[in-house]
Amino acid sequence: MGLIEEMLAGDILSLARLITILERDGADVPQIMKQLYPRLGEAYCIGITGPPGSGKSTVVDRLTAVMRQRGFTVGIIAADPTSPFTGGAVLGDRIRMQQHYLDEGVFIRSMATRGSHGGLPRATGGVIKLMSAFGKDFILVETVGVGQTELDIMQNVDTVVVVLVPEAGDTIQTMKAGLFEIADIFAVNKADRPGADNLATELEMMIRLRSDQTRWQVPVMTTEAINNVGIEELYGQIEKHRQVLEETGRLSQRRQEQRRREFLEIVESRVSEELLKLVERDKELGQHMAMVETGEVDPYSAADEILRSRTLLASWSRQMTERRPKA
């Protein structure tokens, strides 16, 4: 595909067009990813998550400035709520990153969640790969900020920064939200507000109570992103975490786990699609489905019967083979 070669040659418009194809889940997506895979770069990916109003976009903006000062190129993926009118992203994040608009070393893409409940659009993993192949040194991924379901982020990035503010609620609620478990670094933002020191202290106490710490002790940073306070220190902790991951082999392990999860998700999706098509064509499978729908048999018994049926499985396998594209 010409777009891929143009993108690899540094054409920013081709990168944007390829991202749009991924977002729309077009028929060309599998072929794009196959061609892209051998060309992936060495980008380090950082996730910025936390509850709404914690200042995630400002943290991303200030971190980007620090990285650019050091000569690194940056890609930004900002998950925004889906517009009820256009179905696209509500572009709040890009408005807050205006200082980087004209910087050729920064590429910003706002993406609508489009019904995804994990804090990130479904196409995020593919967009990360595109930006990596494009040659970005760092990729910053900001979640939409829905609070209790921001767990997709840990499956797509290398370092997770959880941004909190004093008003975000007590740290017990933070643990319930799952943010405590996924954090590699905590940043208590808007630290000039009352209660910031207490929140930081409570987080530090809870971290010390954890028994699964190895070489990396999760740090608690205090920042005032709007005033550019504590951002250099936050970047320093990100680099320290990266170093520990590389020295312990954990970075390679994390990426292996991500690739394994991606493979299983693709297989599951393909099998599910084929099964739904088979239900429409296969009489015996359709009968099982009808019996489940009418309540004549429970779903577990019907599934067991299908899996025990060699005839049905052989028919399914044959039909899937016939539908497979010939080399």
N, C-alpha and C positions, 0 to 999 in steps of 0.2 A: 504493500500500500504506500503510495507516494507521501501521504501525510506523515507516516512514521519516519521515513527518511528525512523529510523536511524538518520534523521536530528534532530528530537526533543531530541535525546540522545546526540547530540553534534557533529555528523559526518559532517565535512565541505564539503566532497566530495558529500554527499547526498544533501546538500543545493545547491551546484553548479549544480548538475544534475536536481534538481527540477526547478531551475531558467531557465535552458535550455528548459525544457518541456513547461514552461510558455511562453518563448520567441517564441517558435515554434507554440504556440496555438494548442497543441495536443489534441486529443480526451479525454485524461485523466484530463485535466485542471479543469472542473467543479467538478469532484469527489475529486481531490486534495484539492480544495478550501473548499469544504464541510467538509472534515476531518480536515482541518487546522483551520477553523473558531473558534471552541471552545478553541483552544490552543494558541490564539494570546497573545503576551506579552504586555508590557507596554512601548514600545520604544517611544521616542520622536523624531519626524521627522522634519528635517530642510531642507528647499529648498534654494539652492544657484543659483541665476540666474543673468542675465545681458548680455550685448552685448559681442561679440567675442573680445578676447584680453584684457579683463578687469582683468584677473588674477584669475578667479573663481577656477580653479584647485589648485592653490597655496594657496588660502584662505581655501579650503577644507582640504588640506594637513596640514596646520598649525593649523586649528581648531581641527583636529583629534589628533594632538600631545598634545594639551591642554587638551582634554578630556581624553586621555590615561594617562596623568600625574595625573589626578584626580581619576584614577582607573575605568573609564567607558569603556565598550566595544562599538565598533563603526562598523556600516555597511555603506558602500559607494556605491551609485549607480551613475555612471558617464555616462551620455548620450553622445555618440560620433556620428559623422557623419557616415553614412553607406558607407562601402567600395564599390566602383563600380565594383570591381573584385570578391570579395568573398560574398558580401551581409552582412558581419559581421561588427563589430565596428572597426573604426580606433582608435587604442589603444593609443591615445595621453595622456589621463588623467592618465592611470596607470603608464606610464613612469615617469610622474611628481610626483608620490606618492611612489617612490621606497623605501623611508625610512620605510614604513609600511609593506613591502612585507613579512617579516619574523615575524611580530607581530601576534601572535595567537588571540589577542583581536581585530583585524581589519580584516574585509572581504571586498574586493574591487571587484566590478563587473562593467565592461564597457558594455554598451548595445547600439546596433545600433538603430537609430531612425526608420529605415525601412519604410520610407514614411510618418511617423507621422509629422504633421505640428504644433503641440502645444508645441514643445520644449522638449518633453519626449516621449520615446517609449510607445506603448499602454500597454505593460505588466508591467509598473512601479508599479501600485497599487498592483498587485499580488506579485511582488518581495518585496515590502515594508512589506507585510504581512508575507512572508516567513522569512525575516530577523527578524521581530518582534517575531515570534514564536520561532525562533532560540535562542532568548534571548538577542539580542543587546539592549543596553541602549539608544544609539543614532543612528539614520539613517540620513546620509547626502545625499541629492539628488541634483546633479549638472545638470542643463539643458545644451542642446547642444550649446546654445548661438546664436540663429538665430535672436535675436533682437526684432522683433515686434510681435511674436506669442508665447511668453513664458508664456501663461496663464494657461496651464495645471498644473503648479507647485502649484498654490494656492488651487487646488482641491485635492491635494495628501499629503500635509504636514501641520504641525502645525504652524511653523514660517517661513516666507519668508525673506531672506536676498537678497537685490538687490545690486550687486556690479557694480560700475561705475568707470570710469577713466576720467581725465580732457579732454582727446581727444574724449570722447564719444558723444560730441555734447551738445547743450544747453539743459537746463532742460525742455523747452517747448516740444522738441522732445521726451524727456523721458516720459512726460505725454502722448503724442500721442501714444507712444509704449505700453501704458498700464502698464508699470512697476511701475509708481508712485502709481497707484491705488492698486496694490497688495503688495506693500512693507510694511513689519512690521519693518524692519531695513534697512537703507541705509549705505553702506560702500563705501566711496570714496577711492579706492585703488590706489597704486602707487602715494601716496600723496606727494612724494618728487618732483613730476613734476610740472612745472609751470601751474597755473590755478586751482590747487586742492582746495586751500582755497576759491577761488571765487565760484567754483561749490558747495562746502559744504555750503557756506553762502546762495547761491540762493535756494538750496534745503530746508534749514531751514526756509527761508522766505516763501516759497510756502507751507510748512507744517503748518506754523502758520496761513495761510489764510484759511485752511480747516476748515469747520464748523462742521464736523462730529466726531471730536476727543472726546473720553470719558476719560477713565482712562489711556489709552496708548497714549502717544505722541511719534510719530515715531522719533527715534533718528537718527542723521547723524554722523557716525563714520568716522574717517580717518585712513587708514591702509597702511602699506608697507609690504604686506604679504611676499614678497621675503626676506625681512630683519627681519621678525617676529616682526614687530612693530604694535602695536594696536590690536593684535589678542586676547590677554587676555581680553582687554576691550570689544571687540566684543563678546566674549563668555559670558562675564558678562551681556551684554544687552540681549543676547538670553535667559539666565536664568531669567532675570527680566521679559521679555515678557512672558515666560512660567508661572511664578508666577502670573502675572496679569490675564492670561487666565484661570488659575485654580481657582483663587479667585473669579472671576466674573462669572464663569460657561461657559465662552466663549469657552474653550477648548472642553468641552463636546458637546457644540452646533456645533462647527466646525466639529467634527467627526461624529455627527449625520447627518449633511448636506452632508458629504462625502459619508456616507453609503447610504443615500437616492439617491444621484446622481448615485452611482454605481448600485443600484437596478434598477433604471429607464433605465440606459444604457444597462443593461443585458436584461431586458424585451424588450426594443426597438430592440436590436440586434436579439433576438430570433424571435420576431414577423416579422421582416423584412425578415429573412431567410425563415420562413414558408410561408410568402406571395409570395416570389419569386418562391418557389416550387409550390405553389398553382396556380400561373399564368400559369405554364407549364401544369398543369393537368386539371384545370377547364375551360370548354369551354366558359362560359359566361364571366368570368373574362378575359380570353384571348381575347375575342372580344372587350371588353372595352379597353384593352391595345393596340390592333391593331388600333382602331379608334383614340386613342390619338396619336399614332405614325404616322398615315397618315394625321393628322390634321383635321379630320372630327369633332372632339369634343375637347374642351379644357380640360386640366387635372383636373381642379376644378369641372367642371360639371360631368366628369366621376367618380371622387371620391365621389361626392355627391350621384350619382345614385347607386353606389356600396353600400354605407353606408345605403341607404334607402331600399335596396333590402334585405328583410328578408330571402328570399329563399337562396340567395347567402351567406349571413352571417351564416345561419343555416348549409349550406353545408360546409363552411369553418370551423366552430366550430366542426362539426362532423369529418371532415378529420383530424383536429389537435388532437382531442381526440383519434382517432384510431391510430395515430402515436405515442401517448404518451406511454412510457415504462410501462408495467404492473408491479405492486408491487409484 
